[in-house]
Amino acid sequence: LDYTNPNKDVMGLVSFVPQAVLVASVSLVYARKNLPLCLYLQTAIFVTFNKVCTGQYFVWYMSVMPLLGPSLKFFSENYHLQKVEVW
């Protein structure tokens, strides 16, 4: 895909439409139920369907992870005891 390709606009839409549909769907389904999960999924979808990958994306993941943990039961009352049991 380069600037001389006559189908460059169509190819741009083909790569953008699935991303936009998925982000909108996740927003409609999860925004009111579980906002941290919604933010994480939107970030993951954006990065997955983006044309480039930079180190900044991993910072985005890490910034949402502390919010996501409690909703996925990563942290519980016996979190440290569970780590010892797994070890």
Backbone as XML, in Angstrom:
<?xml version="1.0"?>
<chain id="A" units="angstrom">
  <residue number="1" name="LEU">
    <atom name="N" x="0.855" y="-1.175" z="0.000"/>
    <atom name="CA" x="0.000" y="0.000" z="0.000"/>
    <atom name="C" x="0.899" y="1.236" z="0.000"/>
  </residue>
  <residue number="2" name="ASP">
    <atom name="N" x="0.834" y="2.001" z="-1.027"/>
    <atom name="CA" x="1.600" y="3.237" z="-1.103"/>
    <atom name="C" x="0.731" y="4.342" z="-1.697"/>
  </residue>
  <residue number="3" name="TYR">
    <atom name="N" x="1.267" y="5.515" z="-1.747"/>
    <atom name="CA" x="0.476" y="6.671" z="-2.180"/>
    <atom name="C" x="0.133" y="6.644" z="-3.668"/>
  </residue>
  <residue number="4" name="THR">
    <atom name="N" x="0.815" y="5.818" z="-4.456"/>
    <atom name="CA" x="0.518" y="5.757" z="-5.891"/>
    <atom name="C" x="-0.559" y="4.730" z="-6.229"/>
  </residue>
  <residue number="5" name="ASN">
    <atom name="N" x="-0.951" y="3.921" z="-5.288"/>
    <atom name="CA" x="-1.961" y="2.885" z="-5.514"/>
    <atom name="C" x="-3.329" y="3.541" z="-5.685"/>
  </residue>
  <residue number="6" name="PRO">
    <atom name="N" x="-4.044" y="3.256" z="-6.766"/>
    <atom name="CA" x="-5.358" y="3.884" z="-6.980"/>
    <atom name="C" x="-6.410" y="3.404" z="-5.971"/>
  </residue>
  <residue number="7" name="ASN">
    <atom name="N" x="-6.187" y="2.278" z="-5.344"/>
    <atom name="CA" x="-7.150" y="1.740" z="-4.374"/>
    <atom name="C" x="-6.769" y="2.052" z="-2.931"/>
  </residue>
  <residue number="8" name="LYS">
    <atom name="N" x="-5.900" y="3.022" z="-2.714"/>
    <atom name="CA" x="-5.412" y="3.290" z="-1.363"/>
    <atom name="C" x="-6.535" y="3.715" z="-0.417"/>
  </residue>
  <residue number="9" name="ASP">
    <atom name="N" x="-7.520" y="4.460" z="-0.896"/>
    <atom name="CA" x="-8.621" y="4.887" z="-0.033"/>
    <atom name="C" x="-9.489" y="3.708" z="0.382"/>
  </residue>
  <residue number="10" name="VAL">
    <atom name="N" x="-9.748" y="2.816" z="-0.549"/>
    <atom name="CA" x="-10.548" y="1.625" z="-0.248"/>
    <atom name="C" x="-9.810" y="0.733" z="0.732"/>
  </residue>
  <residue number="11" name="MET">
    <atom name="N" x="-8.517" y="0.549" z="0.528"/>
    <atom name="CA" x="-7.718" y="-0.291" z="1.419"/>
    <atom name="C" x="-7.651" y="0.313" z="2.824"/>
  </residue>
  <residue number="12" name="GLY">
    <atom name="N" x="-7.598" y="1.619" z="2.904"/>
    <atom name="CA" x="-7.622" y="2.273" z="4.208"/>
    <atom name="C" x="-8.923" y="2.014" z="4.947"/>
  </residue>
  <residue number="13" name="LEU">
    <atom name="N" x="-10.032" y="2.068" z="4.228"/>
    <atom name="CA" x="-11.332" y="1.780" z="4.846"/>
    <atom name="C" x="-11.467" y="0.321" z="5.248"/>
  </residue>
  <residue number="14" name="VAL">
    <atom name="N" x="-10.931" y="-0.569" z="4.433"/>
    <atom name="CA" x="-11.006" y="-1.996" z="4.737"/>
    <atom name="C" x="-10.284" y="-2.297" z="6.048"/>
  </residue>
  <residue number="15" name="SER">
    <atom name="N" x="-9.206" y="-1.612" z="6.318"/>
    <atom name="CA" x="-8.493" y="-1.846" z="7.568"/>
    <atom name="C" x="-9.106" y="-1.078" z="8.741"/>
  </residue>
  <residue number="16" name="PHE">
    <atom name="N" x="-9.834" y="-0.002" z="8.472"/>
    <atom name="CA" x="-10.396" y="0.815" z="9.547"/>
    <atom name="C" x="-11.776" y="0.352" z="10.002"/>
  </residue>
  <residue number="17" name="VAL">
    <atom name="N" x="-12.605" y="-0.114" z="9.103"/>
    <atom name="CA" x="-13.994" y="-0.456" z="9.428"/>
    <atom name="C" x="-14.097" y="-1.545" z="10.499"/>
  </residue>
  <residue number="18" name="PRO">
    <atom name="N" x="-13.352" y="-2.662" z="10.425"/>
    <atom name="CA" x="-13.464" y="-3.661" z="11.496"/>
    <atom name="C" x="-13.079" y="-3.100" z="12.865"/>
  </residue>
  <residue number="19" name="GLN">
    <atom name="N" x="-12.051" y="-2.279" z="12.891"/>
    <atom name="CA" x="-11.625" y="-1.662" z="14.147"/>
    <atom name="C" x="-12.730" y="-0.779" z="14.704"/>
  </residue>
  <residue number="20" name="ALA">
    <atom name="N" x="-13.330" y="0.045" z="13.879"/>
    <atom name="CA" x="-14.388" y="0.949" z="14.335"/>
    <atom name="C" x="-15.616" y="0.178" z="14.811"/>
  </residue>
  <residue number="21" name="VAL">
    <atom name="N" x="-15.970" y="-0.874" z="14.097"/>
    <atom name="CA" x="-17.140" y="-1.680" z="14.487"/>
    <atom name="C" x="-16.888" y="-2.366" z="15.830"/>
  </residue>
  <residue number="22" name="LEU">
    <atom name="N" x="-15.711" y="-2.941" z="16.010"/>
    <atom name="CA" x="-15.403" y="-3.621" z="17.269"/>
    <atom name="C" x="-15.340" y="-2.656" z="18.444"/>
  </residue>
  <residue number="23" name="VAL">
    <atom name="N" x="-14.716" y="-1.514" z="18.263"/>
    <atom name="CA" x="-14.645" y="-0.526" z="19.348"/>
    <atom name="C" x="-16.040" y="-0.039" z="19.720"/>
  </residue>
  <residue number="24" name="ALA">
    <atom name="N" x="-16.871" y="0.226" z="18.738"/>
    <atom name="CA" x="-18.239" y="0.671" z="19.020"/>
    <atom name="C" x="-19.035" y="-0.430" z="19.714"/>
  </residue>
  <residue number="25" name="SER">
    <atom name="N" x="-18.873" y="-1.670" z="19.282"/>
    <atom name="CA" x="-19.601" y="-2.782" z="19.897"/>
    <atom name="C" x="-19.192" y="-2.978" z="21.351"/>
  </residue>
  <residue number="26" name="VAL">
    <atom name="N" x="-17.890" y="-2.955" z="21.598"/>
    <atom name="CA" x="-17.401" y="-3.104" z="22.973"/>
    <atom name="C" x="-17.909" y="-1.960" z="23.841"/>
  </residue>
  <residue number="27" name="SER">
    <atom name="N" x="-17.937" y="-0.767" z="23.290"/>
    <atom name="CA" x="-18.425" y="0.384" z="24.048"/>
    <atom name="C" x="-19.888" y="0.213" z="24.433"/>
  </residue>
  <residue number="28" name="LEU">
    <atom name="N" x="-20.694" y="-0.219" z="23.499"/>
    <atom name="CA" x="-22.118" y="-0.386" z="23.771"/>
    <atom name="C" x="-22.382" y="-1.505" z="24.773"/>
  </residue>
  <residue number="29" name="VAL">
    <atom name="N" x="-21.607" y="-2.558" z="24.720"/>
    <atom name="CA" x="-21.855" y="-3.711" z="25.587"/>
    <atom name="C" x="-21.294" y="-3.511" z="26.992"/>
  </residue>
  <residue number="30" name="TYR">
    <atom name="N" x="-20.066" y="-3.009" z="27.113"/>
    <atom name="CA" x="-19.381" y="-3.010" z="28.402"/>
    <atom name="C" x="-19.268" y="-1.658" z="29.113"/>
  </residue>
  <residue number="31" name="ALA">
    <atom name="N" x="-19.569" y="-0.559" z="28.470"/>
    <atom name="CA" x="-19.323" y="0.748" z="29.086"/>
    <atom name="C" x="-20.093" y="0.938" z="30.387"/>
  </residue>
  <residue number="32" name="ARG">
    <atom name="N" x="-21.308" y="0.489" z="30.449"/>
    <atom name="CA" x="-22.099" y="0.663" z="31.673"/>
    <atom name="C" x="-21.928" y="-0.495" z="32.645"/>
  </residue>
  <residue number="33" name="LYS">
    <atom name="N" x="-21.513" y="-1.651" z="32.157"/>
    <atom name="CA" x="-21.363" y="-2.829" z="33.019"/>
    <atom name="C" x="-20.021" y="-2.848" z="33.734"/>
  </residue>
  <residue number="34" name="ASN">
    <atom name="N" x="-18.951" y="-2.626" z="32.982"/>
    <atom name="CA" x="-17.607" y="-2.748" z="33.534"/>
    <atom name="C" x="-16.680" y="-1.804" z="32.766"/>
  </residue>
  <residue number="35" name="LEU">
    <atom name="N" x="-16.572" y="-0.587" z="33.237"/>
    <atom name="CA" x="-15.814" y="0.439" z="32.517"/>
    <atom name="C" x="-14.332" y="0.096" z="32.372"/>
  </residue>
  <residue number="36" name="PRO">
    <atom name="N" x="-13.643" y="-0.396" z="33.422"/>
    <atom name="CA" x="-12.227" y="-0.751" z="33.221"/>
    <atom name="C" x="-12.023" y="-1.820" z="32.150"/>
  </residue>
  <residue number="37" name="LEU">
    <atom name="N" x="-12.890" y="-2.823" z="32.126"/>
    <atom name="CA" x="-12.794" y="-3.843" z="31.087"/>
    <atom name="C" x="-13.044" y="-3.234" z="29.713"/>
  </residue>
  <residue number="38" name="CYS">
    <atom name="N" x="-13.992" y="-2.335" z="29.628"/>
    <atom name="CA" x="-14.285" y="-1.657" z="28.362"/>
    <atom name="C" x="-13.070" y="-0.869" z="27.871"/>
  </residue>
  <residue number="39" name="LEU">
    <atom name="N" x="-12.418" y="-0.139" z="28.762"/>
    <atom name="CA" x="-11.229" y="0.627" z="28.378"/>
    <atom name="C" x="-10.110" y="-0.290" z="27.908"/>
  </residue>
  <residue number="40" name="TYR">
    <atom name="N" x="-9.916" y="-1.393" z="28.621"/>
    <atom name="CA" x="-8.860" y="-2.330" z="28.232"/>
    <atom name="C" x="-9.158" y="-2.957" z="26.864"/>
  </residue>
  <residue number="41" name="LEU">
    <atom name="N" x="-10.385" y="-3.387" z="26.661"/>
    <atom name="CA" x="-10.737" y="-4.006" z="25.378"/>
    <atom name="C" x="-10.606" y="-3.021" z="24.224"/>
  </residue>
  <residue number="42" name="GLN">
    <atom name="N" x="-11.003" y="-1.780" z="24.454"/>
    <atom name="CA" x="-10.845" y="-0.777" z="23.405"/>
    <atom name="C" x="-9.376" y="-0.572" z="23.055"/>
  </residue>
  <residue number="43" name="THR">
    <atom name="N" x="-8.525" y="-0.538" z="24.084"/>
    <atom name="CA" x="-7.091" y="-0.389" z="23.842"/>
    <atom name="C" x="-6.542" y="-1.580" z="23.081"/>
  </residue>
  <residue number="44" name="ALA">
    <atom name="N" x="-6.935" y="-2.785" z="23.488"/>
    <atom name="CA" x="-6.454" y="-3.997" z="22.823"/>
    <atom name="C" x="-6.914" y="-4.043" z="21.366"/>
  </residue>
  <residue number="45" name="ILE">
    <atom name="N" x="-8.148" y="-3.669" z="21.117"/>
    <atom name="CA" x="-8.662" y="-3.664" z="19.739"/>
    <atom name="C" x="-7.917" y="-2.634" z="18.900"/>
  </residue>
  <residue number="46" name="PHE">
    <atom name="N" x="-7.714" y="-1.458" z="19.445"/>
    <atom name="CA" x="-7.007" y="-0.411" z="18.710"/>
    <atom name="C" x="-5.599" y="-0.861" z="18.335"/>
  </residue>
  <residue number="47" name="VAL">
    <atom name="N" x="-4.883" y="-1.442" z="19.292"/>
    <atom name="CA" x="-3.508" y="-1.864" z="19.038"/>
    <atom name="C" x="-3.474" y="-3.036" z="18.055"/>
  </residue>
  <residue number="48" name="THR">
    <atom name="N" x="-4.406" y="-3.966" z="18.196"/>
    <atom name="CA" x="-4.430" y="-5.139" z="17.322"/>
    <atom name="C" x="-4.675" y="-4.757" z="15.872"/>
  </residue>
  <residue number="49" name="PHE">
    <atom name="N" x="-5.570" y="-3.831" z="15.635"/>
    <atom name="CA" x="-5.938" y="-3.470" z="14.266"/>
    <atom name="C" x="-5.160" y="-2.268" z="13.731"/>
  </residue>
  <residue number="50" name="ASN">
    <atom name="N" x="-4.237" y="-1.742" z="14.496"/>
    <atom name="CA" x="-3.455" y="-0.605" z="14.024"/>
    <atom name="C" x="-2.372" y="-1.078" z="13.064"/>
  </residue>
  <residue number="51" name="LYS">
    <atom name="N" x="-1.920" y="-0.200" z="12.211"/>
    <atom name="CA" x="-0.940" y="-0.564" z="11.190"/>
    <atom name="C" x="0.485" y="-0.574" z="11.724"/>
  </residue>
  <residue number="52" name="VAL">
    <atom name="N" x="0.722" y="0.095" z="12.827"/>
    <atom name="CA" x="2.063" y="0.151" z="13.410"/>
    <atom name="C" x="1.980" y="-0.247" z="14.884"/>
  </residue>
  <residue number="53" name="CYS">
    <atom name="N" x="3.118" y="-0.599" z="15.454"/>
    <atom name="CA" x="3.173" y="-0.942" z="16.875"/>
    <atom name="C" x="4.355" y="-0.196" z="17.486"/>
  </residue>
  <residue number="54" name="THR">
    <atom name="N" x="4.093" y="0.556" z="18.535"/>
    <atom name="CA" x="5.156" y="1.292" z="19.207"/>
    <atom name="C" x="5.162" y="0.920" z="20.679"/>
  </residue>
  <residue number="55" name="GLY">
    <atom name="N" x="6.206" y="1.291" z="21.354"/>
    <atom name="CA" x="6.326" y="1.014" z="22.783"/>
    <atom name="C" x="5.267" y="1.720" z="23.607"/>
  </residue>
  <residue number="56" name="GLN">
    <atom name="N" x="4.713" y="2.793" z="23.085"/>
    <atom name="CA" x="3.689" y="3.538" z="23.805"/>
    <atom name="C" x="2.457" y="2.677" z="24.070"/>
  </residue>
  <residue number="57" name="TYR">
    <atom name="N" x="2.154" y="1.761" z="23.190"/>
    <atom name="CA" x="0.975" y="0.916" z="23.367"/>
    <atom name="C" x="1.087" y="0.059" z="24.619"/>
  </residue>
  <residue number="58" name="PHE">
    <atom name="N" x="2.282" y="-0.399" z="24.935"/>
    <atom name="CA" x="2.464" y="-1.213" z="26.125"/>
    <atom name="C" x="2.287" y="-0.380" z="27.386"/>
  </residue>
  <residue number="59" name="VAL">
    <atom name="N" x="2.607" y="0.896" z="27.313"/>
    <atom name="CA" x="2.330" y="1.804" z="28.432"/>
    <atom name="C" x="0.824" y="1.946" z="28.604"/>
  </residue>
  <residue number="60" name="TRP">
    <atom name="N" x="0.083" y="1.985" z="27.517"/>
    <atom name="CA" x="-1.376" y="2.066" z="27.603"/>
    <atom name="C" x="-1.940" y="0.835" z="28.290"/>
  </residue>
  <residue number="61" name="TYR">
    <atom name="N" x="-1.424" y="-0.347" z="27.905"/>
    <atom name="CA" x="-1.890" y="-1.575" z="28.564"/>
    <atom name="C" x="-1.620" y="-1.531" z="30.057"/>
  </residue>
  <residue number="62" name="MET">
    <atom name="N" x="-0.408" y="-1.143" z="30.411"/>
    <atom name="CA" x="-0.022" y="-1.160" z="31.825"/>
    <atom name="C" x="-0.788" y="-0.117" z="32.640"/>
  </residue>
  <residue number="63" name="SER">
    <atom name="N" x="-1.198" y="0.967" z="32.023"/>
    <atom name="CA" x="-1.929" y="1.986" z="32.768"/>
    <atom name="C" x="-3.357" y="1.559" z="33.077"/>
  </residue>
  <residue number="64" name="VAL">
    <atom name="N" x="-3.916" y="0.658" z="32.280"/>
    <atom name="CA" x="-5.285" y="0.196" z="32.505"/>
    <atom name="C" x="-5.309" y="-1.053" z="33.391"/>
  </residue>
  <residue number="65" name="MET">
    <atom name="N" x="-4.209" y="-1.787" z="33.471"/>
    <atom name="CA" x="-4.175" y="-3.043" z="34.219"/>
    <atom name="C" x="-4.574" y="-2.903" z="35.691"/>
  </residue>
  <residue number="66" name="PRO">
    <atom name="N" x="-4.093" y="-1.917" z="36.442"/>
    <atom name="CA" x="-4.520" y="-1.831" z="37.850"/>
    <atom name="C" x="-6.036" y="-1.646" z="38.005"/>
  </residue>
  <residue number="67" name="LEU">
    <atom name="N" x="-6.661" y="-0.974" z="37.059"/>
    <atom name="CA" x="-8.113" y="-0.815" z="37.106"/>
    <atom name="C" x="-8.830" y="-2.110" z="36.748"/>
  </residue>
  <residue number="68" name="LEU">
    <atom name="N" x="-8.218" y="-2.897" z="35.901"/>
    <atom name="CA" x="-8.826" y="-4.125" z="35.409"/>
    <atom name="C" x="-8.738" y="-5.268" z="36.414"/>
  </residue>
  <residue number="69" name="GLY">
    <atom name="N" x="-7.687" y="-5.291" z="37.213"/>
    <atom name="CA" x="-7.445" y="-6.399" z="38.132"/>
    <atom name="C" x="-8.613" y="-6.788" z="39.023"/>
  </residue>
  <residue number="70" name="PRO">
    <atom name="N" x="-9.176" y="-5.883" z="39.799"/>
    <atom name="CA" x="-10.267" y="-6.273" z="40.691"/>
    <atom name="C" x="-11.504" y="-6.807" z="39.967"/>
  </residue>
  <residue number="71" name="SER">
    <atom name="N" x="-11.790" y="-6.322" z="38.798"/>
    <atom name="CA" x="-12.978" y="-6.792" z="38.095"/>
    <atom name="C" x="-12.797" y="-8.195" z="37.538"/>
  </residue>
  <residue number="72" name="LEU">
    <atom name="N" x="-11.556" y="-8.625" z="37.345"/>
    <atom name="CA" x="-11.298" y="-9.978" z="36.865"/>
    <atom name="C" x="-10.859" y="-10.908" z="37.988"/>
  </residue>
  <residue number="73" name="LYS">
    <atom name="N" x="-10.982" y="-10.457" z="39.213"/>
    <atom name="CA" x="-10.640" y="-11.254" z="40.395"/>
    <atom name="C" x="-9.154" y="-11.606" z="40.435"/>
  </residue>
  <residue number="74" name="PHE">
    <atom name="N" x="-8.288" y="-10.716" z="39.882"/>
    <atom name="CA" x="-6.852" y="-10.947" z="40.006"/>
    <atom name="C" x="-6.423" y="-10.800" z="41.458"/>
  </residue>
  <residue number="75" name="PHE">
    <atom name="N" x="-7.061" y="-9.881" z="42.140"/>
    <atom name="CA" x="-6.702" y="-9.600" z="43.517"/>
    <atom name="C" x="-7.864" y="-10.007" z="44.414"/>
  </residue>
  <residue number="76" name="SER">
    <atom name="N" x="-7.563" y="-10.764" z="45.415"/>
    <atom name="CA" x="-8.587" y="-11.149" z="46.376"/>
    <atom name="C" x="-8.047" y="-10.917" z="47.776"/>
  </residue>
  <residue number="77" name="GLU">
    <atom name="N" x="-8.855" y="-11.240" z="48.764"/>
    <atom name="CA" x="-8.423" y="-11.047" z="50.145"/>
    <atom name="C" x="-7.219" y="-11.925" z="50.463"/>
  </residue>
  <residue number="78" name="ASN">
    <atom name="N" x="-7.153" y="-13.099" z="49.874"/>
    <atom name="CA" x="-6.067" y="-14.043" z="50.133"/>
    <atom name="C" x="-5.052" y="-14.070" z="48.997"/>
  </residue>
  <residue number="79" name="TYR">
    <atom name="N" x="-4.836" y="-12.930" z="48.374"/>
    <atom name="CA" x="-3.975" y="-12.872" z="47.197"/>
    <atom name="C" x="-2.572" y="-13.392" z="47.484"/>
  </residue>
  <residue number="80" name="HIS">
    <atom name="N" x="-1.977" y="-12.916" z="48.586"/>
    <atom name="CA" x="-0.608" y="-13.321" z="48.896"/>
    <atom name="C" x="-0.551" y="-14.792" z="49.288"/>
  </residue>
  <residue number="81" name="LEU">
    <atom name="N" x="-1.564" y="-15.276" z="49.977"/>
    <atom name="CA" x="-1.612" y="-16.686" z="50.330"/>
    <atom name="C" x="-1.749" y="-17.550" z="49.070"/>
  </residue>
  <residue number="82" name="GLN">
    <atom name="N" x="-2.523" y="-17.097" z="48.123"/>
    <atom name="CA" x="-2.664" y="-17.835" z="46.875"/>
    <atom name="C" x="-1.349" y="-17.903" z="46.113"/>
  </residue>
  <residue number="83" name="LYS">
    <atom name="N" x="-0.554" y="-16.826" z="46.140"/>
    <atom name="CA" x="0.742" y="-16.845" z="45.467"/>
    <atom name="C" x="1.653" y="-17.886" z="46.107"/>
  </residue>
  <residue number="84" name="VAL">
    <atom name="N" x="1.619" y="-17.975" z="47.414"/>
    <atom name="CA" x="2.454" y="-18.964" z="48.101"/>
    <atom name="C" x="1.981" y="-20.369" z="47.775"/>
  </residue>
  <residue number="85" name="GLU">
    <atom name="N" x="0.663" y="-20.577" z="47.715"/>
    <atom name="CA" x="0.134" y="-21.899" z="47.390"/>
    <atom name="C" x="0.512" y="-22.325" z="45.977"/>
  </residue>
  <residue number="86" name="VAL">
    <atom name="N" x="0.474" y="-21.408" z="45.049"/>
    <atom name="CA" x="0.847" y="-21.730" z="43.670"/>
    <atom name="C" x="2.334" y="-22.054" z="43.583"/>
  </residue>
  <residue number="87" name="TRP">
    <atom name="N" x="3.132" y="-21.322" z="44.355"/>
    <atom name="CA" x="4.564" y="-21.563" z="44.348"/>
    <atom name="C" x="4.864" y="-22.922" z="44.905"/>
  </residue>
</chain>
